[in-house]
Amino acid sequence: MCDMATGRLELCNRIRMEAEDIERTGFPLEVLPQAVQSVILDMATYENYKIEFIATAMLSAVSAALGGAYRIRIKGDWQSSGALYVILVGRPGLGKTPPLEAAYRPIRKRDYALFKVYETEMEAWKAAGENGKKPVLKHTVVSDFTPESLLLTHHNNPRSVVILVDEIMGMFNSANRYTNGQLIEQLLTAWSGGALDVTRVNSPVPVHIEHPCINIIGTTQTKRVHELLKKGFEENGLLDRILFVMPKSPKLSSWKNRDDDGERTSLAAIRWENILNKVLALDYDTEAEEKIPHVLSMDREAREYFFSWWNRKVERINRIEDDAEVDSREMKHPAHVARLALIIQVLRHASGESHLQFIDVSSVKAGIRLNDYFEESYTRIRSFVANDACEDPPKVLLSMLPDTFDTKTAITVGKERQCVSERTVMNYLKELCRSRLLRKSKAGHYEKIMYDKSAKSNESNDESSPRNCNG
């Protein structure tokens, strides 16, 4: 009966996706469990949510709900939680925050219930003359915090903590300005699975988190995303750890006047809450005295598919001779795909559509598809920033040059048609490279980076993908 119901739901979802032309978004909605697809389609229809935003926010919420209770074995002793750093990017009014809040509402509801318990326990503790152990507030979502308070929150809730910030650029600006990069260092360490420590001034006992699980999700406007690319986050590796979502279409969906919108939205929200509550109910290995996470391995088929996918990339990367030309972001792909595969496996289990004994090939394929989408979205952002950030004179020079050219040609064109010096031309070339409108194919030779209508660049298809444009 369950298979029949799932089959009918799959058919219904497929018809709805074709009717709504979901394929044009580029988001691989079909890799999600059928029950989750149905919820997303309802929320997109009755709340006008962007498919890309609500689906990604749900993946983040599942990761936060799962926390460190389950991990994935990537290779050998290399294990990882499902922690994700996510930023939703879009023009003002595109509807970034509502789907984010909808996805996290069950977790916020649970946090509020824990807060009420904490209030009751505090009253009882004070009534008893503050004797006994002082109650501790446990919660998952944090928005306004210091690096120290973030780790204290995580210490009190070892399972998971999620940084949920509406306009996330404010957080990154504050991180650089007021904490001397301490927060960024913590986030880099946590993403890589390293232990975190902090010694508080008012306590002789340091806080130690052996296996941190910190999620980040926030929003920003297209006109501000360039700030993230210019604050040194590309150099320190934080940018490589962030999954970006920027819809292909900036257009808003028109409102449709329906009598039952509220009822249908409520039903979709209840279905989502039921699914996420099943993830929240997953526990650590209860047979152990301390909290030991379950570690899920890939089965043979999944592992062979995963290794083959990555080894094809390794073959291409190994042909690169200059270390500066290696794309550091691509080196994070195995971790991102593995984390997404873990999340999908858990989500399929919570939806009643699969098991939780191991990671199967369907979840690995889903992780790869999702990672491809996030990388295409990142390329769209780089394209937007490149055209927005680069000054007009360098772009004018670029328009006068062929798709491939050498330094001598650029200098000649610059002198004859723009009346600028050789030094100015060289500065223009560097600016075009920094803006990702140009790349150096080899010494003294350049190639324009071409973006198609979806902002996918020829840079991602090139075998060597050179990045260094100095000289």
Beta strands, then each sheet from edge to edge (+ up, - down):
strand 1: 70-75
strand 2: 78-80
strand 3: 85-90
strand 4: 141-142
strand 5: 161-167
strand 6: 196-198
strand 7: 207-209
strand 8: 214-221
strand 9: 242-245
strand 10: 294-296
strand 11: 404-406
strand 12: 438-442
strand 13: 445-448
sheet 1: 2+ 1- 10-
sheet 2: 4+ 5+ 8+ 3+ 9+
sheet 3: 6+ 7-
sheet 4: 11+ 13- 12+
end
